[in-house]
Amino acid sequence: MVPSRRKEEGEKQHQQRRRRQQQKEEGEDHRRRRQQQQQQEVENRRRQERQSRRHQQREAEEERRRRHVEDDEEIVEGDEEQ
């Protein structure tokens, strides 16, 4: 093989290795970004579920208080009627 030809082949192989390495890194970056995005989605879903549960608990507590007050008022009215 002629030295210049060997040099060309070496350059080609070097470029191919570099291209494969770059593709591999891009693939890893893509996978990492997708993983982070999925993790973020899971965290957002959990946060929304927590907020929803808190909201429901708050509404239920307010409803219990309102009923309790209404019951107390009925008892007071009943006492006044007697």
C-alpha positions in Angstrom: 0.0 0.0 0.0 1.2 3.5 -0.9 1.9 5.7 2.2 -0.6 8.3 1.0 -3.3 5.6 0.5 -2.6 4.3 4.0 -2.9 7.8 5.4 -6.3 8.2 3.6 -7.5 4.9 5.0 -6.4 5.9 8.5 -8.1 9.2 8.2 -11.3 7.5 7.0 -11.2 5.1 9.9 -10.5 7.9 12.3 -13.4 9.9 11.0 -15.7 6.9 11.3 -14.6 6.3 14.9 -15.2 10.0 15.7 -18.6 9.9 14.0 -19.6 6.7 15.9 -18.4 8.2 19.1 -20.4 11.4 18.4 -23.5 9.4 17.6 -23.1 7.4 20.7 -22.8 10.6 22.8 -25.8 12.1 21.1 -27.8 8.9 21.8 -26.7 9.0 25.5 -27.7 12.7 25.7 -31.0 12.0 24.1 -31.7 9.1 26.5 -30.6 11.2 29.5 -32.9 14.1 28.4 -35.8 11.7 27.9 -35.2 10.1 31.3 -35.1 13.6 33.0 -38.3 14.6 31.2 -40.0 11.4 32.3 -38.8 12.0 35.9 -40.1 15.5 35.8 -43.5 14.3 34.5 -43.7 11.8 37.4 -42.8 14.5 39.9 -45.4 16.9 38.4 -48.1 14.2 38.5 -47.3 13.4 42.2 -47.3 17.1 43.1 -50.7 17.5 41.4 -52.1 14.5 43.2 -50.9 15.8 46.6 -52.4 19.2 45.9 -55.7 17.6 44.8 -55.8 15.4 47.9 -55.1 18.5 50.1 -57.8 20.4 48.3 -60.3 17.6 48.8 -59.3 17.2 52.5 -59.7 21.0 53.0 -63.2 20.9 51.3 -64.2 17.9 53.4 -63.0 19.7 56.6 -64.9 22.8 55.7 -68.0 20.8 55.0 -67.7 19.0 58.4 -67.3 22.4 60.1 -70.3 23.8 58.3 -72.5 20.8 59.2 -71.3 21.0 62.8 -72.2 24.6 63.0 -75.6 23.9 61.4 -76.2 21.1 63.9 -75.3 23.4 66.8 -77.7 26.0 65.5 -80.5 23.4 65.2 -79.8 22.3 68.8 -79.9 25.9 70.0 -83.1 26.6 68.1 -84.6 23.4 69.6 -83.7 24.6 73.1 -85.3 28.0 72.4 -88.5 26.4 71.3 -89.0 24.4 74.5 
